[in-house]
Amino acid sequence: EVLHHDDTAAGLRTTRGDRTEELEDIDEAILSLQRAVDLTPEGHPDRAVRLSALGEFFEERFIKLPTTVDLLRAINARACGEKEISGPPSDRLHIALVQTEFLSTFLLACPDITSLQDVRLRAYERVLDLLPQVVWLGHDVSRRLQERTIVGDTINGAVAAAISVGNIERAVEWFDQGRNIVWSQVLRLRTPLDDLRTRYPDEATNIERVSRILENNSSMSEHIRPVAMPDVPLKDEAARHRLHVYAYEKLIEEIRGLDGFEDFLRPRKLGTLSKAANESPVIAINVHKSRCDALVLCPDGSTVHVPLPHLSYERTENLRSRLVTCLKSAGVRDRSEEIINRSLRPFRGPKSPLNVILRQLWECAVHPVLQGIKHVVRTIART
């Protein structure tokens, strides 16, 4: 019966395309998916997927006929899906990402709904919890995440969301975690799992094995797969999966009890990060389509937030593109003496392309940051 309800919803989407056009079809899909969710036992790996699909149809109905009820139902269905610990990490990550995107789009039109800002922050928190599991534990989806540059964009969005509600501590912690994830992928640096394998190889093998079992139980790449094999009762499959979930959580708890792995797969705390600013400020600039900001860790242990209203995502992309063009035309990567001498020409003079780029960076980013922390600079100068 559960599979029948899944097929009904899937058939409606297939025949109508990505966006179902008729309200009657949407209503029918919602009824079928709600029944499928009700029949899926707690702990079953496909429950998260069904909740996500239900939220998607509530969103479609909200877009066609906006009501507060459907808005809240769409949000709630996805929130329940992303919190289903029985669901594969990549599925739950996908659900949380869809939730943040939906809420961010809605808040652009209605920025004063503070309750939704809190919901979006919780969704981003779920994303940041799941990203290390998906990327660092070697799940297949990690390659897709890297290729679509979704990791960097997501981190910047999370930091911007935290700043928008005044949670500067969380913004700094998320920025650092995102930097670690992105650069470990780009530069193929050591990951927390590599470090664990060096010191505790048995624990590393066990956590990787259990995480792969959880990941392979279901996949968002399949629309909604059959809930169980014919010879495995639905409740038995859910119970078996719950055992794997319990084993995973127990392993994580044990690993975090090991020396040096207290923060395994979670962001470093602000107190730890502040140590990097013992002698001079550490400045992090977050660029997102919604806003741009600087976060400054100061030697006295404080954190200063400096808004950058004259900097934008579009402007930084433009400056980056112009800088790349400037460097390529100068041939600065060629080691020959002739090219090096020629390459200095575009950098000379106040109106040279490079000077224009640097001047704009000074006006939009560097000068505002220095103004925002001038009291810190004066204190350092006196000491």
N, C-alpha and C positions, 0 to 999 in steps of 0.2 A: 504493500500500500504506500509506503514511504517513497519508493522508487516511482510509482505512478504519479504522485504529486510533483516530484522533481521533474519528470518528463513533461508534465503539463506546463510548468513554468518555462522549461527550456524550449519547448516547442513554440510557445508564444514569442519568445525572444528570437528564435531562429526565423520564424515566418515574418516577424515585424521588423527585423533588423536590430541595430543597437538601441534604438529608442522606440518603444512601443507607442503607437499613435492613438489607439482607441482607449478611452477610460475604462470601458467594459473589460477589455483584455487585461489591463493593469489590475483591475479589481479581482478578476479571476486568478491571475498569477499570485496576487497577495494571499488570497484564500488558500490556494494550493500550497504555497511555501509556508504559510503559517501552520498548516496542518502537518507538513513535513517536519517542521521544527518541533512541534508538539510531540510527534511520534519518535523523534530522535532522542535516545536516552542521554542523560548527563554523562560526560566523559567520552562520548563517541567522537572520533577525529573529524567527522564531517559536519558536526553541529555548527562550528564556526563558519563554514562555507555557506550553509543554509541561512544562517542569520545575516550574513553579508548580502546574500542575494535578496533576502526579504527587505533589507534596508535600501537596496538599490531600487526596488520597485516602489517603495514608499517615497523615495526621492523623485522618481519619475512622476508619480501622481502629484507630488507637491509642486513640481515645475509646471505641470499642466493646470493644476487647480490649487493654488497656494492656500494652505491652512496650517495653523499652528500645530494641530494634532498630527498631521502627516510629517511635518518638520521634526517634531519631537520623536515620532515613531522611527523615522529614518536614522536619526542620531542614536537613539536607544538600541535599535537592532544591531547597528555596527559596534556600538560600545560593548554590548554583550558578546558579540563575536570576537572582538579583539582581546577580551578578557578570558575567553575559553581556553584554559591552559591545556586542554586535551588536543586542541588544534595544532597542526604542524606550524613551527615558527614562521615559515615563509608565508603561509596563509594568513596568519594573524598579523604579520607585518604589512601585507598587502591591504588588509581591511583597515588597519590603523592609518596607513598612508591615504587611502581613499577618504577616510573620515577627516583627516587634517585638510585635505584639498577641498572637500565640500564645505567645511566650516570656514576655511579661509576665504573662499569665494563669497559665501553668504555674509561674512563679517565685513567685507569690502563695502557692501551696500548698507549694512546695519551695524556699524562699529560700536554702538553704545550698548549692545546687549552683552553685559559683562558675564552673565551666566554661561553664554556660549564660548566666551573667551576662556573660561575655566575648563570647559569641556574639551576645547581644542588643545589646551595645555596638557590635559591628562592623556589625550590621544598621542601627542608628541612624546610624552613620557613613555608611553607604551612602545612607540617607534624606537626610542633610544634604548629601551630595555632589550628589544628584539634584534636590532641591527647587529650588535656584536655576535649574537648567536648565529645569525644567518651568514654573516660575512666571515667571521673568524673561525667558526666551526666547520667551514668547508662545504656548506650546502651548495647544491648545483645553482641555486638562484643567485649566488654571489657574483657570478660572471655577468649575468644580465643586469644586476644592480650597478656594477661598475661601468658597463658599456653605455648605459642610459644616463650616466652621471647623476643618478637619482640620489646617491648618498650625500654628495656635497650640497645639492639643492635642498634636500630634506633637512640637513643639519642647520643650514643658514635660516631656513624657515622656522625651525624649532627655536633657535636662538632669538630670532626676531619676535616670535610669539611670547617668549619668556620676558623679554625686555618690555613688550607692550603692556604687560600686566605688572611691571615693576619688580619682577623676580630676577634681580641681577645675579644673585649667587647661582641660581640654576642656569642662567644664560652662560656664565663663565664655564661651569662644569660641562655643559653640553658642547660648547665651542671646543673645549680641549678634547673631549671624547671624539667628536667629529673629525678633528684634525688627525688624531691617532688612527682612526679607521681609514680615512682617505689616503693618508700618506703611506700607511702600511700596505695598501693595495697598489698605489702608484709606484712606489719604490721597492716593493716586495720586501719590506722590512719584517723583522720578527714580530709575531703576533703573541698575545697572551697564551694561546695554546702551544706555541713553540716553546715559550719560556717554561710552561708547565711540563711539557714533554722532556725538557732537559733535566729538570730536577725531580719530577715525579712521573715517570713514563707510564706506570700502570694507571694512575688517575686520568692522565691525558687520553690513553687508549679507551678507557671505560666511558668517559664523557663524550668522546667523539662517536663511539659505537652507539650509545643510547640516543644521542641527538639525531643520528642518521636514521635510526628506527622510527623516531617520532616524525621526522621530515618525510619519510617515504610512505607513511600511512595514508597520506592524501596529498593532493596538489591542486592549487588554484588553476593550473594550466588545463586541467580537465574541468568541464563545466560543473557538473555534480555527479560524481561517480556512484555506482550502486553502493548502498550502505553496508553490505556484507556479502561475503562469498556464500553460495547456496548452502554449504555445509557448516557455516558458522552462524549461530544465532546472534541477533543484533545486540542483545544485552551482554552476551559473552565477549563479543568483539570490543564493546565499550569497556567492560571490566578489564580485559587484557591490556587495552591501551592505557587505562588509568594506572596500571602497575608500572608501565614504562614512564609515565609522567612522574609518578612518585619516585622512581629510581633516578630520574634526571634531577629532580629537585634535591634529593638526598645527596647526590654526587656534588652538585653545586655547593650545597651547604658544607660538605666535608672539605672541598677544595678551598673555600673561603676561610676555613679554619687552619689552613697550612701557612707557615711562615712566608711572608712576602706575597701572598695571593688573597689578601683580605678584600680587595676590590676587584676580584676576577669577574670579567664581563660586565662591569658597571663603571660609571664615571668616577674619576678621582674627585675627592672633596675639595672645596675651595681652600680649606686650611692647608692641604698638601700643595696645591697649586701656588699659593701665595709665597711659598718659600723661594720660588724662582725670582721674586722681586726684592730680595734682601738688600741689594745694593742700588738698584735703579728700577724705574717703572717698567712693567711689561705691558705692551699695548697690543690688543687684538682688535681688528676691524672686521665687522660682519656686514656683508653686502647681500641684501635680499630685495626682491621686487617690491616688497611692502614697505621697507625702510632700511636705512643704513646707520650704523652706530659704531662707536669705539668703546671697548671695555678695557679699563686700565687697572692693573694690579699695582698697588703702591707699596713702597718699603715699610710703611707704618702698619701694613696689614689691611688697609681699607681698599675698597674697590670703587672706582669712579666711572660713571656712565656718561659718555659725551655723545649726544645726538649729532648726526651729520646730515642736516636737511638739504645741503647743496650737493651731496653725493647721491647717486642713484645707480641702480643695477645697469640701466641702459648707458649711463655715462661711463661707468667703469669698463663695460664691454667695448665701448667706442675707443676709450683710451688704450685699452689692451691691444685692440686691433691696430690702432695707429702706431703703437710702440713696436709691435711685431713687424709691420711694414717698414718702419724706419730702420730697424736693425737688419732686416733682410736686404734692403736696398743699400745699406752701408757695407754689407758683407763682413760683419764683425766676427763671424765664426771662422773665417778663413785665416790661416796662420801665416800667409805669405806677407813679407814686409810691404810690398806694393799695395796690397789690399788694406793692410792696417793703416797705412798713411792716408789712403783714399777714404777709409771708413771714418776718419775723424772729421771730415768736412761737414756732414749733416749735423754734427753736434756743436759746431762753432757759431757764435753769435746769438743775441737775445731772441731772434725770430726763427731760429732753427727748429725743426719739428720736435726734437727731443726737449728743448727748453720750453716749448709751448706745452708739451705734455706734463713736464715736471711742474710748471707754474700752476697748471690746473689742479694737479694733485696737492700742491701746497695749499691752494686756496680752499679746496673742497674737504681735505682730510687733515693734512699735517698741522696747519695753523689752528683750526678749531680744536684739535686735540691738545696742542700746547697751551692754548688759552684755557682749556678746561682743567688742566692739571698744573697751572702756573704756580699755585701754592705749594705743590709737591716739589716742583723744580727749585723753587726758592729755598725750601727746607734743605734739599740735598746740597745746594750751593753753599749754604751756611755751615753745613757740617763737613 
